Amino acid sequence: MARAMQVDIVTPDRSLFSGQADMVSLPGTLGQMGILPGHAPLLSTLDIGEIILHMGNDSRFIAVSGGVVEVRPDKVTILADTAETPEDIDAARAQDALARAEQLLASNPPPHERPVIEAAVRRSSLRLKVARRHVGRRQVEGLNFEGGNG
């Protein structure tokens, strides 16, 4: 019998997701983690990456940029610094931000600025990846994508 666990994802601004999931994949600062129902209690920090909520035959993708996760056997609580669903992401803005960050990185910045610029490249690349997953999914489902905020 498949079990599910409660998953809550919140940012300082809003509650992004609250519901049941069969598995949660998330980017810990020490590597990618997979959480199943009944997982041992855990507290970890999050890195820039993708949260994947597995729900039966469906999956939801969320871009996250840092935070913490608390895991209990029946519940996963993610307190994200920033997080966006594919519908929240403006792909054109993310592409522009990536181009600006890559241009800054190519200009040989001072060593103390490099980590900040590299993080901006990672965040923008992630946002584009998550947005493109959404576009591909909507095209597969036969829906038209108008290029708005998604």
N, C-alpha and C positions, 0 to 999 in steps of 0.2 A: 504494500500500500504506500503510495507516494505521500510524503509529508511536505508541508510547506512551513515557512516561518514568516513572521511579521518583519517587514523592512520599512524603515522610516529614513528619508533623506531630507535634511534641512540645511538651509544656508542662513546667514544672518538676516536675509531679507524675506525668506518665505519657506514654506514647506513644499518641497519639490515632488515627493512621492511618499505615499503611505499605502501599503498593501501587502499582499502575500506573494512570496517567490519561492521557487523550489531550490534555487541556488543563486548566489551572488558572487560575481567575480569583480575584484577591485584592486587598484594599484597601491599596494603598501609601499612605504619608503624603502623596504628591504626586498621588494619583489612583488609579483602578482600573487594574489590570494584568491582561493576559491572557498566559499563558505557554504556548507550544507546544513540543513536542520540537524540539531543535536551537536553542533560544533562546541568544542570546549570554550569556556569564557576567554576572551581576548580583548586587549585594548591596543590599538596601533595607530600610527600616523599614516596619512595618505600622501601620495605623490601626485604629480600631474599625470592624468591618465583617464582611462575609460572604465566606468562602472557598467557591468552588464547584469541585468536582472533577467534570470531565466524563469519563465512562467509557463509550464507545460510545453507546448510547441512554439511558443512565442518568446521573443526576447526584446527587452527595451535597453537602449543605450543612453548613457549620460556622461557628458564630459565633466571632469572634476579637476580642480586645481588646488590640491592640498586639503587638509582637515584631519579629523580623527574618526575612527570607527570603534564602536563598542559592540562586541559579539557576545551574545548569550545563547544558550542552546535553542531557544525559541524566538529570538529576536535579534535583528541587526539594526543598529542606529548609527547613521552616518551624519556627522556634523561637518559639512563641507565649507571651506573658505569661500569658494565659488563653485557653482555647478549649473549646467545647462542641458536641457533636453534638446534633441535635434530640432524641434519646432521653435525653440528659442533662438537658435543660431542664425545669424545673417551671414550666409556663406560669402557674399561679396565683401562685407566688412572684414571677415576673418581672412580672406585672401589678401586684402590690402594690408592688414596688420602683419601677415606673414611676409609679404614682399618688403615692407618697411624694416622689419626685424632682420631679415636676411641681408638687406642692403647695409644696415648698421654693422652687422657681423662681418661682412666682407670689407668694410672700411678700416679694418684693423683697430678696433677700439682699445682703450687702455685696459690692462688686465683686470682692474677692479670693476669695470663695467661689463665685462664679458659674460659672467654668470647670469646677470639680469637679462641680457639680450638673448642668451641661449634659452633661458626659461620662456621668454616671449615667443621664440621660434617654436618651442615644444607646445606651448598653449595654443598658438594659432594653428599649428599642424593638427593637433588633436581636435580642435573645434571643426576644422574642415573635414577630418575623417568621420566624425560623428554626424555632421550635416550631410555628407555624401551617402552615408548608410541610410539615412532617412529618405533622401531623394531616390536612391535605388529601390528601396522597399516600396515607396509609393508608386514608382513606375511599374514594378512587378505586380502590384495589386491592381494596376489599371487606372490609377488616379492621375489626374493632370497636376503637374507641379508648376506653379506660376512664378516661382522665384522670389516670393515675398520674404518673410522672416524665417524661412526654413532652410 
